[in-house]
Amino acid sequence: MGGTPHVRGANTRDKIQSVAVDLFAERGYEKTSMREIAERLGITKAALYYHFKAKEEILVAISEGLTGPVDELVAWAQTQPRTLETKREVLRRYSEVLVGAAPLFRIMQESGAALRTLGIGQTLNDRIAAVGELMHQQGASVRTQVRISDALASVHFGAFSLSAIEGDPEEKRKALLESALETLDSSAEEAS
């Protein structure tokens, strides 16, 4: 049979999201059409519309790919004691969650108005705040709290600046995490 390749199922949704992220990052969210996404995938617009009715739905699905793992991290951490070891594990897991998030945050920066309409920016901000709350240390000095905040900010914002540094992506992520953990550990030393 000839014609346009037809791909199915959850794997297709993942492929659509991956291609859409690439196009949104290359061309901008507003400038990318459903037709362009379909063409890049090598499928018909009808096949694309079977999975997503609009590019807004694609972007929501992409953001859920980030918020879901953050929600799982928060749920896990809320059942743990607020120890240094728990905070270290929160940073480690958050670092892993952020691996694929850089394109989404770049899209958010460039397409703020569209994302506000969809509520994606606020949803992501809420998740970031929830992770921050996990790191909070009741009764600690301001200096200790700032160091803890620095460690989280290092993992969060550093994940989006790593592309400017030469080297293996996983090696860069691990180096960033190691630096953040050193900052976190210094807060514990200061508190004792």
C-alpha positions in Angstrom: 0.0 0.0 0.0 1.3 3.5 -0.9 0.5 6.8 0.6 1.3 8.6 3.8 2.7 6.4 6.6 0.2 5.9 9.4 1.5 5.5 12.9 -0.7 4.6 15.9 -1.1 4.6 19.6 0.8 6.2 22.5 4.0 5.9 20.6 2.5 8.2 17.9 1.5 10.8 20.6 5.1 10.7 21.9 6.5 11.2 18.4 4.0 14.1 17.7 5.1 15.8 21.0 8.8 15.3 20.2 8.5 16.8 16.7 6.2 19.6 18.0 8.8 20.6 20.7 11.5 20.7 18.0 9.4 22.9 15.7 8.1 25.1 18.5 11.8 25.6 19.6 13.0 26.2 16.0 10.1 28.4 14.7 8.3 29.5 17.8 5.0 28.2 19.1 2.8 30.8 17.3 4.6 30.4 14.0 4.3 26.6 13.9 1.2 25.1 12.3 -0.4 21.7 12.6 0.3 21.2 8.9 4.1 21.7 9.6 4.0 19.2 12.4 2.2 16.6 10.2 4.7 17.2 7.4 7.7 16.8 9.6 6.2 13.5 10.9 5.3 12.3 7.4 1.7 11.8 8.2 -1.5 13.5 7.0 -3.2 16.3 9.0 -6.1 14.0 9.5 -3.8 11.5 11.2 -2.4 14.3 13.4 -5.9 15.5 14.3 -6.9 12.0 15.3 -4.4 12.4 18.2 -4.5 16.1 18.9 -7.3 18.5 17.8 -5.0 21.6 18.1 -1.4 22.6 18.8 -2.6 23.8 22.2 -3.5 20.2 23.1 0.0 19.2 22.0 1.6 21.8 24.2 -0.6 20.8 27.2 0.5 17.2 26.7 4.1 18.2 26.5 3.8 20.2 29.8 2.1 17.2 31.5 5.2 15.2 30.6 7.1 17.5 33.0 4.5 18.1 35.6 3.7 14.4 36.1 7.2 13.4 37.2 7.4 16.5 39.4 4.1 15.5 41.0 5.5 12.0 41.6 8.6 13.6 43.2 6.6 15.8 45.5 4.3 13.0 46.5 7.3 10.8 47.4 9.2 13.6 49.3 6.1 14.5 51.3 6.2 11.0 52.9 9.9 11.3 53.8 11.5 12.9 56.9 12.9 16.4 56.2 16.5 15.3 56.5 19.6 16.3 54.5 19.5 12.9 52.8 15.9 13.5 51.7 16.8 17.0 50.3 19.8 15.4 48.5 17.5 12.9 46.9 15.0 15.6 45.9 17.8 17.5 44.1 19.0 14.3 42.4 15.5 13.3 41.2 14.6 16.9 40.2 17.8 17.1 38.2 16.7 13.9 36.3 13.2 15.3 35.7 14.7 18.5 34.2 16.8 16.7 31.6 14.1 17.0 28.8 12.5 20.2 30.1 14.9 22.8 28.6 13.0 23.0 25.2 9.7 23.5 27.0 11.0 26.3 29.2 12.5 27.9 26.1 9.1 27.7 24.4 7.5 29.2 27.5 9.9 32.2 27.5 9.2 32.9 23.9 5.5 32.3 23.9 4.4 33.6 27.3 1.0 35.1 26.2 -0.2 31.9 24.6 0.9 29.8 27.5 -0.7 32.0 30.1 -4.0 31.5 28.2 -3.5 27.7 28.6 -2.4 28.0 32.2 0.8 26.0 31.6 3.1 28.6 33.0 1.2 28.8 36.3 1.0 25.1 36.5 4.8 24.7 36.1 5.4 27.6 38.6 3.2 25.8 41.1 5.2 22.6 40.7 8.5 24.5 41.1 7.1 26.1 44.3 6.1 22.7 45.6 9.7 21.4 45.1 10.9 24.5 46.9 8.7 23.9 49.8 10.1 20.4 50.1 13.5 22.0 50.6 12.4 24.4 53.3 14.0 23.9 56.7 11.8 25.2 59.5 13.8 27.2 62.1 17.0 27.4 60.1 19.0 30.7 59.9 18.4 32.9 56.9 21.9 32.1 55.6 21.1 28.3 55.8 17.8 28.8 54.0 19.6 30.9 51.3 22.1 28.1 50.7 19.3 25.5 50.4 17.5 27.8 48.0 20.8 28.3 46.1 21.2 24.5 45.7 17.7 24.2 44.3 18.1 27.2 42.0 21.4 25.8 40.7 19.7 22.5 39.7 16.7 24.3 38.2 18.2 27.2 36.3 21.5 25.4 35.6 19.7 22.7 33.7 18.7 25.4 31.1 22.1 26.9 30.7 24.0 23.6 30.2 23.5 23.7 26.5 26.0 26.6 26.3 28.7 24.4 27.9 30.7 21.9 25.7 30.5 18.3 26.7 28.4 15.2 27.3 24.9 16.2 28.5 24.8 13.6 31.2 28.3 14.5 32.4 27.2 18.2 32.6 24.0 17.3 34.5 26.0 15.3 37.0 28.6 18.1 37.5 25.7 20.6 38.0 24.1 18.2 40.5 27.4 17.7 42.4 27.9 21.4 42.7 24.3 21.9 44.0 24.8 19.0 46.5 28.0 20.7 47.8 26.0 23.9 48.4 23.3 21.9 50.1 25.8 20.0 52.3 27.4 23.4 53.3 24.0 24.5 54.6 23.9 21.5 56.8 27.4 22.1 58.1 26.5 25.7 58.8 23.3 24.6 60.7 25.2 22.2 63.0 
